[in-house]
């Protein structure tokens, strides 16, 4: 996924959390999203490294 799509998701979540009053939930979802993105990128690098070593 492109990075700009993550920005779109963040804006949608921010608007939704602002109107519902769940700002803390938005912050926690942001941390979870960042962690999942990092895990995904790490796994992609591992698979790419493994494929080049075959």
C-alpha positions in Angstrom: 0.0 0.0 0.0 1.2 3.5 -0.7 2.0 5.8 2.2 -0.6 8.4 1.1 -3.3 5.8 1.7 -2.2 5.6 5.3 -2.6 9.4 5.5 -6.1 9.1 4.2 -7.0 6.5 6.8 -5.5 8.6 9.5 -7.6 11.7 8.4 -10.8 9.6 8.3 -10.1 8.2 11.8 -9.2 11.7 13.1 -12.5 13.2 11.8 -14.5 10.3 13.2 -12.8 10.4 16.6 -13.2 14.2 16.8 -17.0 14.0 16.3 -17.4 11.1 18.7 -15.0 12.5 21.3 -12.7 9.5 21.3 -9.4 11.3 20.9 -7.5 8.8 23.1 -8.8 5.9 21.0 -7.5 7.7 17.9 -4.0 8.1 19.4 -3.9 4.4 20.4 -5.1 3.3 17.0 -2.3 5.4 15.5 0.3 3.6 17.6 -1.2 0.2 16.6 -1.2 1.3 12.9 2.5 2.4 13.1 3.4 -0.9 14.8 1.6 -3.0 12.1 3.2 -1.0 9.3 6.7 -1.6 10.8 6.0 -5.3 11.2 4.7 -5.5 7.6 7.8 -3.7 6.2 10.1 -6.0 8.2 8.4 -9.1 7.0 8.6 -7.9 3.4 12.3 -7.3 3.8 12.9 -10.7 5.3 11.0 -12.4 2.4 12.9 -10.3 -0.2 16.2 -11.2 1.5 15.2 -14.9 1.6 14.3 -14.9 -2.1 17.6 -13.4 -3.2 19.6 -16.0 -1.2 18.0 -19.0 -3.0 
